[in-house]
Amino acid sequence: MMKLTLPIRRQLGRQLSGCALLAAMLASSTAGFAAGGGNYGRVTGLVTDRLGNPLTGASVVIAGPGITRHVERVLTDTHGRFAAEHLLPGRYSLRVAATNQIPVLRNGIEVEPGQTSQLSVILGAILPALRPEPAQAVVRSGDDWKWVLRTSASVRPVLRFRAAPSDRKAPLEPSQKLIAMIPGSAGQDGLRSDSGTGSVLAYWRPLSDDADLLVASLVAADGIADSSLVTSFRHRAVNGNPQELTLVVHQLSLSDGVQLPSRYGPASAMSGQGVVISYAQTRQLSSALKLTSGVEVDYLNASRNAAVAQPRAELEYQVSQAGKVTVHYGTVAPSSDGTLAQRVDELNTFPLISLHNNAPRLETVRHGEVAYSRRLSKKTELELAAYHDNFNDAVVRGFGEPGAWGQWAAAGDVLPNATSNGVNFNAGNYGSSGLRASVSQSLGRHLEVSALYANGDALAVIPAVARAKTPGNTFAAAVHPRRTESAAAKITACVPASKTKIVASYAWLESGSVTAVDPYGLEELNVAPYLGVQIRQPLPSISVIPGAHIEAVADFRNLAGEGYVRIASSSGEPLVLTPAYRSFRGGFSVQF
């Protein structure tokens, strides 16, 4: 149902990682829910010429739904028929082209769960056969284009082109607007609440048939001190080779106004500005091979500057109609599939920040993976993958009074975060390699189950005796990578009568782990560590905003408060580390 920001794509400030939850809470229909086979739709059609002859091998490109611009290309068979299966519900655009025929573009094709949309497309010839007519038969009035080919004094063959209704340029999709209010939960315990996001304003506008522009602003609950401005331009989204350029500017309150005692060194309350510039391009190299490449640059201007540049590349090979192989390296690109709220959230990301030697550092994760996925049936999909992650300046989150983490603050490895009494520790660099297997099964139109198993390395606290013998007083000396396992399950359900959408998930980690195993795999499944529940309830529209979709949302993370690792500090005060804070958020969104 949602795109969770795990260590791969994590936000900061007001726990900007929580902003990824906005997708789950605000989306009127998410990819996670629609992934069940019973919730797919399909489009079929017949492509002919003006004389009714079927056109074999015509290219049919389907893009959608809505702003997502997922592109699928199919060819017509010997009878001129085509079929596009497993489409998420929503509005699609369709472009049909054939040799020596005038292409046809249609927008606003509705795809509904479990339904088939049938189309009939007629293409006109670019150069139809010439038919001689007497010169006096030529109509000289009107707006038609006319070419006169002179062959004799008495006969003038005339080639005339008149745009048929199906050939005329279809109107652009309507713009979309979003207003959302997401109050954070109250409380003083950093492990039981987080501040959430205050308000979101977004505007998406198509500029042409294959280009669009998105502008959004996000302001935290405590005001402009934590805010973001997002601008994203996409080009050639329909023809299967999209390009996207994104600029995000963040105003960040890094430590939420927490001042460290002077004996802990120069680290104190920090604020700064973050900038993210990213570019990505997808090329359809052949009917079975697709390459996506790009780069992302993250820059932080705080007490000191920090910057990282990371490439991304993904090669996808369609082995068969049901199976494909994917090779990925670099950062994980935001997904373009989903609603407007999801896209705003995924673009509004920034790496987690910590301190090392009192200088700000940005956490980076370089992910490499080879995966094979196969659709076993219309309702079942399986994926097997081998992966390797390189973590640089890895962040471990915790909770405690300054006295509990003062020994590491003196080394300049601690940064208080926006959560009450929360803190980010710099755990240095480490790597993790492992295997992953996941399966998704639809159990009808309103129920889907998914499961995942992975092994790899996660950070764990070194026992006190061993830690006492470890040289150095940095936080990285207190933790170490440990070979471990992880398992997760998710149930997505919809109550037909009330249209209430419920997603319950649980991701198990071995006791003592302070980071997740295979965070990319958890993100793909859209789950967070431990028990989580999300509820979305559509509300009746109001007359003030005709056509608006209003939705109330509630989200619970780490509901049972699991995974807290308590360690002894030099001051004797309690210190807690955890892979996931316990939190609750609620609010509503209006999209129109």
TIROPA-620984 format. One record per residue: x, y, z of N, C-alpha, C in turn; residue in one letter. Coordinates in steps of 0.2 Angstrom, whole numbers, plus 5000, padded with zeros to 4 digits. Layout:
TIROPA-620984
XYZXYZXYZa;...
//
This chain:
TIROPA-620984
500449945000500050005000500450065000m;501050065002501450125003502150115001m;502450175001503250165000503550195006k;503750145010504150165016504850185015l;505050245019505750265018506150225023t;506450175021506950135025507650165024l;508150125027508850165026509050185019p;508650155014508850175007508650245006i;508050265007507850325005507550355011r;507950385016507650405022507650485022r;507150515026507150585026507350605033q;507350665035507550695041507250755043l;507550795047507150855050506650825054g;506050835053505450815057505350745056r;505950705056505850635054505550635047q;505950665042505650665035505550595033l;505850545036505750475034504950465035s;504650495040503950485041503550515035g;503850555031503450585026503250535020c;503650485020503550435015502850395017a;502650405023502050375025501450415022l;501550475020501050515017500750475011l;501150445007500950405002500350355004a;500550315010500050265012499450295015a;499550355018498950385022498550425017m;498850465012498450505008498150475001l;498450424999498350394992497650364992a;497250384987496550364986496550294984s;497050274980497150204978497950194977s;498250144981498950134980499150074976t;499750074974499950014971499949954975a;500149964982500149904986499449874986g;498949914986498249874987498049854980f;498249884975498049864968498449804965a;498949784969499349734966499049664966a;498449654969498149594969497849584962g;497849514960497649504953496849524953g;496449514958495749534957495649604957g;496149644958496049714957496349744951n;496549704946496849724940496249734935y;496349774930495849774924496249754918g;495949754912496249744906495949784900r;496349794895496149834889496249794883v;495649784879495749744873495449784867t;495649774861495449814856495549784849g;495249814844495349794837495649854833l;496149844829496449894825496349884818v;496049924814495849914807496049984803t;496049974796496150034792495450054791d;495450114786494750144785494250094781r;494550044778494149994774493949934778l;494149934785493949884789494449824789g;495049824786495549774786495949774792n;496049714795496449714801497149734800p;497449774805498149794804498549744809l;499049704806499449664809500049694811t;500349684817500949714820500949784822g;500349814822500249884824500449894832a;500849944833501149954840500549994844s;500449964850499949994855500350014861v;500350074863500750094869500150124874v;500150094880499750114885500050144891i;499850204893500250244898499750264904a;499850244910499450264915499550224921g;499150224926498550264927498650334929p;498250384927498350454929499050484928g;499350504933500050534932500550484932i;500450424934500950374935501350364929t;501050364923501450354917501850284917r;501550234920501850164918501650144911h;502150124907502050124900502150044898v;501650024894501649954892501549954884e;501949914881501849914873501649844871r;501149834867500949774864500849784857v;500849724853500749724846500149684844l;499849704839499149674837499349604833t;498949554834499049494831498849494823d;498749434820498649434813497849454812t;497449454817496749474816496649554818h;497249584820497249654822497049664829g;497049614833496749624840497349624844r;497249664850497749664855497449664862f;497849644867497649644874498149664879a;498049704884498549724889498249704895a;498549654899498349624905498649664911e;498349644917498549664923498749744924h;498249784922498249854923497949874929l;498349924933498049954939497449994937l;496949994941496350034940496550114939p;496150144935496350214934496250234926g;496450294925496350324918497050314914r;496950294908497550284904497550324897y;498150324894498150354888498350304883s;498150304877498350244872498550284866l;499150254863499350274856499450214852r;499150224846499150164841499550194835v;500050154832500350174826500550114822a;500550124816500650064811501050094805a;501350054801501750074795501250114790t;501450164788501050204783500350224785n;500250224792499650244794499750304799q;499150344800499250404804499050384811i;499550394816499450374823498850404826p;498550364831497950394834498150394842v;497950444845498050454852497450464856l;497250424861496650424865496850434872r;496450484875496550494883495950474886n;496050464893495450454897495150384897g;495450334895495250264895495150244902i;494650224904494450204911494650124912e;495050104917495150034918494850024925v;494449974926494149964933494349894935e;494349884941494549814944494149764942p;494449714939494149654937493649664930g;493749714927493349734921493849734915q;493549734909493849734903493649794899t;494049844897493849894893494049874885s;493449884881493549864874493549924870q;494049924865494149984860494149954853l;493950004849493949994842494350054839s;494950044836495350094833495450094826v;495250144822495350144815495850194813i;496350174809496950214807496850234800l;496950294798496950324791497650314788g;497650304782498250294778498550364777a;499250374777499550434776499550454769i;499650404764499650414757499150364754l;498550374754498050334751498150334743p;497850284740497850274733497550334730a;497950364724497650424721497050404716l;496550444716495950434712495850494708r;495850484701495850544697495150574697p;495050634697494450674697494450734692e;493850744689493850804685494050864689p;494450914686494650974690494051014693a;493451014690492951054692492651014699q;492850954700492550924706492950944712a;493450984711493851004717493451054721v;493351044728492951094732493551144734v;493451204732493951254734493851294740r;493251274744493151314750493351264756s;493351284762493451244768494151244770g;494351214775494951214779495451154777d;495151104773495551044771496251064768d;496751014769497351024766497250994759w;497551024754497451004747498151004743k;498250954739498850944735498550934728w;498750964723498550954716499150934712v;499150874709499650844705499450844698l;499750884694499550894687499850834683r;499450804679499650754674499450764667t;498950804666498750824659498350894660s;498150914654497750984654497050964657a;496750904656496050894657495950854664s;496450824666496350774672496850794677v;496650814683497050834689496950784695r;497350734696497250684702497350734708p;496850724713496950764719496950724725v;497450734729497550704735497350754741l;496850724744496550774750496550734756r;496750774762496750744768496250784773f;495850744776495350774781495350734787r;495550774793495650744799494950714802a;494950644802494350614805494350624813a;493750624816493650634823494150594827p;494350534825494750494829495550514828s;495650554823496350574821496450644825d;495950674827496050744830496450734837r;496850784838497250784845496750784851k;496850734855496350724860496550774866a;496050794870496250844875496650824880p;497050864883497550844889497150824895l;497450774899497150754905497050814909e;496550814914496450874918496950874923p;497150944926497650944931497350924937s;497850904942497650874948497950924954q;497450924959497650964965497650924971k;498050934976498050904982498150944988l;497650944993497750975000497650925005i;498150925010498150875015498450905022a;498050885027498250905034498450835038m;499050835040499250775044499550795050i;499150795056499350815062499750755065p;500350765068500750715072500450705079g;500550645081500350625088500650665093s;500350675099500650705105500950665109a;501450685113501750645118502450665119g;502750635125503450655126503950605125q;503750545124504150485123504350475116d;504950485114505250485107505050415104g;504950365108504850295105504150285104l;503650335106502950325105502650375101r;502950425099502650475094503150505090s;502950535084503350575080502950625078d;503250685076502950745074502550745068s;502650705063502250695057502350755053g;501950765048501950815043501350865044t;501450935044500850975045500450985039g;500651005033500151015028500551005021s;500150985016500450975010499951005004v;500351045000499951074994500351044988l;499951024983500250994977499851014971a;500151024965499851044959500151004953y;499850964950500150924944499750954938w;500150964932499850994926500150964920r;499750934915500050904909500250964905p;500850964902501051024897500951004890l;500950934888500750914882500550844882s;500550804877500350734877500850694881d;501450714881501950674884502450714889d;502150764892502550804896502150834902a;502450834908502050864913502450894918d;502150934923502550974928502150964935l;502550954940502350944947502650994951l;502251034955502551074960502151064967v;502551054972502251044978502651074984a;502251094989502551114995502351075001s;502851065006502651035012502951075018l;502451085023502651125029502551075035v;503051075040502951035046502451065051a;502251025056501751055060501951115064a;502651125065502851175069503051235065d;502851235058502951295054503551285049g;503751345047504151345041504851325042i;505051315049505751295050505851225047a;505351185046505451115042504951125037d;505251135031504751135025505151115019s;504851105013505151075007504751105001s;505051114996504851134989505051084984l;504551054980504751004976504551024969v;504951024964504751034957505050974953t;504650944948504850894944504550904937s;504950894932504750894925504850824922f;504350804918504450734915504350754907r;504650714903504650724896504650654893h;504250644887504150584883503950524888r;503450534892503250484896502750434893a;502550454887502050404884502450354879v;502950384876503250344871503750284873n;503750274880504150224883504850244884g;505050304883505750324885505750394889n;505450384895505350444898506050474901p;506050544902506550574906506250614911q;506550624917506350654923506850694926e;506750764927507250804931506850834937l;507150824943506850844949507350894953t;507050944956507350984960506950994967l;507250974973506950984979507351024984v;507051074987507451114992507151104998v;507551095003507251075010507551135015h;507151155019507351195025507251145031q;507851135034507951085039508051105046l;507751085051507851095058508151025061s;508851025060509150955061509050925068l;509150965073509150935080508550965084s;508050995081507451015084507551065090d;508051105089508251155095508551125101g;508851065101509151035106509851065107v;510051085113510651115114511051065118q;511651045116512050995119512451035125l;512651005130513051035135513751055132p;514051105134514651135131515251075132s;515151035137515750985138515750935132r;515150935129515150885123515450905117y;515750965117516050985110515551035107g;515751055101515451105097514751085094p;514551015094513950995091513351025096a;512951065093512351095096511751095091s;511251135093510751145089510951165082a;510651135077510851145070510251155066m;510351195061509851205055510251205049s;509851195043510251195037509751195031g;510051195025509651195019509951135015q;509451095013509651035009509351045002g;509751014997509551024990509650954987v;509150934983509250864979509150884972v;509550864968509450864961509550794958i;509050774954509150704951508850704944s;509150664940508950654933508950574932y;508450554928508350484926508050484919a;508350434916508050424909507950344908q;507450334904507250264903507250254895t;507650204893507650184886507450114884r;506950104880506750044878507250024872q;507749984874508249964869507949914864l;507549874866507149824861506549804864s;506149764861505549744864505549714870s;506149684872506249644878506749674883a;507049724881507649754885507549824886l;507549844893507449914895507949934900k;508249994899508750024903508550094906l;508650094913508550154916509150174919t;509350244918510050264921509950334923s;510350364928510250424930510750444936g;510650494939511150514945510750564950v;510950564956510650604961511250634965e;511150704966511650744970511250764976v;511550754982511250774988511750824991d;511450884993511950934996511650965002y;512050975008511850995014512251055016l;511951115017512251175019512051185027n;512451165031512351175038512951205042a;513051185048513651215051514351205047s;514351145044514751135038514451095033r;514751105027514351075021514550995020n;514050965017514150895015513750885009a;514050835005513750824998513950754996a;513450724992513650654989513250654983v;513650614978513350604971513350534970a;512750504968512650434968512350414961q;512550374957512250344951511750304952p;511350284947510850234947510750204940r;510750134940510650104934510250044935a;509750024930509349964931509249944924e;509349874923509249844916508749794917l;508249794913507649744914507649704907e;507649644908507549594902506949554903y;506449554898505849514898506049454895q;506149404899506349334897505749304893v;505149314896504549284893503949334895s;503349314893502749354895502649354902q;502849304906502749294913503349314917a;503949304914504549314918505049374916g;505449394920505949444919506449444923k;507049474921507649474925507849544926v;508049574932508149634933508849644936t;509349684934509949704937509949774939v;510149784945510049854948510749874951h;510949934951511549954954511450034956y;511650054962511650124964511150134969g;510850204969510350224973509650194970t;509150194974508550174972508150234970v;507850224964507550284961506750284964a;506550344965505850344967505350314962p;504850284964504450254959503950304956s;503750304950503350344947502650314947s;502550254949501850224950501550244956d;500850264956500550284961500150344960g;499850374966499450424966499850494966t;499550544966499850614966500150614973l;499850594978500150604985500750554986a;500750494983501350454983501950484979q;501750514974502350544970502650604973r;502250644976502450694980502950674986v;502650624989503050594995503750564993d;503750524988504350494986504850544983e;504650594980505150644978505450694983l;505050694989505250734994505650694999n;506250674997506650635001507350665002t;507650655008508350675009508650625013f;509350615013509650565017509650575024p;509650525028509750545036510450575037l;510450615042511050655044511250635051i;511950625051512250615058512850655058s;513250655064513850685064514450635065l;515050655062515650615063516150665064h;516550665070517050715072516750785071n;516050795073515750855074515550885067n;515650845062515450875055514850835052a;514450865049513850825046514050775041p;513650725041513750665036513050645034r;513050635027512450605024512450525023l;511950495026511950425025511850405018e;512250355015512150335008512150265008t;511750235004511650165003511750144995v;512250104993512350084986512050014986r;511550004982511249944982511349904975h;511549844975511649804969511249744970g;510949724965510449664965510349634958e;510249564958510049534952509449494954v;508849504951508249474953507849444947a;507549384949507149354944506449354946y;505949384943505249384945504849344940s;504349314942503849274937503149274940r;502749284935502049284937501749204936r;501649174941501449104941500749094938l;500349144940499649144937499449214938s;498849224936498549294936498549324943k;498549274948498449294955499049284959k;499649254956500149244960500849264957t;501249294961501949324958502449304963e;503049284960503649254964504249294962l;504649314967505249344965505849314969e;506449304966507049274969507549324968l;507949344973508549394972509149384976a;509749404973510349404977510549474977a;510749504983510949574983511549584987y;511749644987512349674991512249744992h;512249764999512149835000512849865004d;513049925001513549965005513350025008n;513350025015513150075019513750125021f;513650185020514150235022513850285027n;514250295032513950345038513250315040d;513150255041512550225043512250255049a;511650265049511250295055510950245059v;511050245066510650205070510250255075v;509650245075509150295079509050265086r;509050315091508950295098508550345102g;508550335109508150375113508550385120f;508550445123508850445129509050515131g;509150525137509450595139510150605137e;510350675137511050685134511550645139p;511450635145511950605149512050535147g;511550505144511650435142512050425135a;512050475131512550465125513050515125w;513250545131513750595131514450575129g;514550505131515250475129515350485121q;514850475117514950475110514850545107w;514450595111514450665109515150695110a;515550675115516150705115516650685109a;516450625106516850605100516550635094a;515950675095515650705089515250665084g;514950605087514650555083513850555084d;513650605087512950605090512550675087v;511950665085511550725083510850705085l;510550755090509850745092509450755086p;508850715085508450725080507750755082n;507250755078506650795079506250755084a;506350695085505850655089506050675096t;505550675101505750695108506250655111s;506750685113507350645116507650595111n;507550605105507850555100508550575098g;508850535095509550545093509750505088v;510150525083510550495078511250475079n;511450415079512150395080512450375073f;513050395072513450375066513850315068n;513550255064513850195065514350175060a;514650225056515150205051514950175045g;515350135042515250095036515250025037n;514749985033514749915033514449895027y;514449825026514149795020513749735022g;513249725017512749665019512649635012s;512749565012512549525006512049475008s;511649455004511149405006510649385000g;510149345002509649314997508949344999l;508549344995507849364996507349324992r;506749304995506249274991505549304994a;505149324989504549354991503949324986s;503349324989502749294985502149334986v;501749354981501149384982500549344979s;500049344983499449304981498849344982q;498449344977497749374977497249324979s;496849344984496249294986495649324985l;495549344978494849374977494949454975g;494449484974494449554972494649604978r;494549574984494649624990495149594995h;495549554994496049524998496649504995l;497249524998497849504995498349485001e;498749435000499249425005499949425002v;500449445005501149445003501649415008s;502149385007502649365011503349375009a;503849375013504549395011505049355016l;505549325014506049305018506749335015y;507149355020507849375018508349365023a;508949355021509549345025510049395023n;510549415028511049465027511349485033g;511649545033511949575039511549635042d;511449645048511149695051511649715057a;511649785059512049805065511749775071l;512149755076511949735083512449765088a;512149775094512649795099513049745102v;513749765102514249725105514149715112i;514149655115514049645122514549685126p;514249705132514649755136515349725138a;515449665139516149645140516649655134v;516349635128516749645122516849715121a;516349755122516349825121516949865125r;517049835131517549865135518249855133a;518249805129518949785126519049815119k;518549845116518549875110518949945110t;519449955106519750025106519350075103p;519450135106519050195103518450205107g;518250275107517650295110517050315105n;517150295099516550315094516050265095t;515450285092514850245093514950185088f;515350185083515450135078515750075081a;516150095087516550035091516049995095a;515450025096514949995100514449945097a;514449945090514049905086514449865081v;514149815078514549775073514049735069h;514249725062513749685058513649615060p;513049585060512949525062512549485057r;512749425055512349385051511649365054r;511149385050510449375053509949355048t;509349345050508749335045508149385047e;507749385042507149425043506549395039s;505949405041505349375038504849425039a;504449435034503849485034503249455030a;502649485032502049465029501549525029a;501149525024500649585024500049565021k;499449585024498749575022498449645020i;498249645014497849705011497149685010t;496649725013495949705012495549765011a;494949755008494549815007493849785009c;493449835013492749815015492349845010v;491949805005491649835000491049885002p;490749865007490149915009490349985010a;490849985015491150055017491750085013s;492050035009492650055005493250065009k;493150045015493750055020494350005018t;494950035018495549995016495949985022k;496149925023496549905029497149865027i;497749885029498349855028498649835034v;498749775036499149755042499749715040a;500349735043500949705041501349685047s;501849635047502249625052502949605049y;503449635051504149615049504549595055a;504849535055505149505061505949515060w;506249545065506949545065507249505071l;507849485071508149445076508249495082e;508149465088508249515094508949535094s;509049605096509649635097509849675091g;509449665085509649705079509449785080s;509849825078509649895078509649925071v;509649885066509549905059509149845056t;508849865050508449815047508849775042a;508649715041509049665036508649685029v;509049685024508849695017508249755017d;508449815018507949865018507649875012p;507949865006507749875000507149824999y;507249765001506649715000506049735004g;506149755010505649785014505249835011l;505649885008505349935004504949914998e;505149864995504849834989504149804991e;504149774997503549745000503049795003l;503349855004502949915007502849895015n;503249875018503149865026503749895029v;503649905036504149925041504249875046a;504849875049504949825055504349825060p;504249765062503749745067503049765065y;502549765070501849765068501649835066l;501249845060501049905058500349895055g;499949945056499249945053499050015050v;498750015044498550075041497850065039q;497450125040496750125039496550185034i;496250175029496050235025495250225024r;494950285025494250285025493950345020q;493650325014493450385010492850415014p;492750485013492250515016491750545011l;491150565012490750595007491050665005p;490950674998491150734995490750794998s;491050854998490650915000490550964994i;489950994994489751034989490251094987s;490651114992491051174991491651154986v;491851094986492351074981492051014977i;491651024972491350974968491950934965p;491750864965492250814962492850794966g;492850824972493450814977493350744980a;493950714981493950644984494250664991h;493850644996494150665003494250595007i;494750585010494950525014495250545021e;494950505026495250505032495750445033a;496350465036496850415036497150405044v;497350345045497650325052498250275051a;498750285054499350245053499650225060d;499750165061500150145067500750105065f;501350125068501950095066502250065073r;502550005072502849965078502349975084n;501749945083501149955087501349925094l;501649865094501749835100502449855104a;502749905101503349925104503949875105g;504049845099504549785099505249815097e;505749775098506449795095506849845099g;506649865105507049905109507649875112y;508249895110508849875113509149915118v;509149895124509349945130510049925131r;510449975131511249965133511450015138i;511949995142512150035148512650085145a;512550145148512950205147513450215152s;513950255151514450275156514150315162s;513650345160513350385166512850345170s;512650285167512150245171511450265169g;511350315165510650335163510450285157e;509850265156509650225151509650245144p;509850205139509950225132509550165128l;509150185124508750135120508950145112v;509150095109509150095101508650055098l;508450075092507850035089507850045082t;507749985078507649995071507050035068p;506550045073505950075071505550105077a;505450175077505050205082504350185082y;504050185088503350175088502950235087r;502450245083502150305082501450295079s;501050345080500350355077500350415073f;499950415067499850475064499150475061r;498750525061498150535058498050595054g;497550595050497350665046496850645041g;496850695036496450685030496750725024f;496450705018496750735012496150745007s;496250795003495750814998496050824992v;495850784987496150784980495650794975q;495750844971495250864966495550884959f;
//
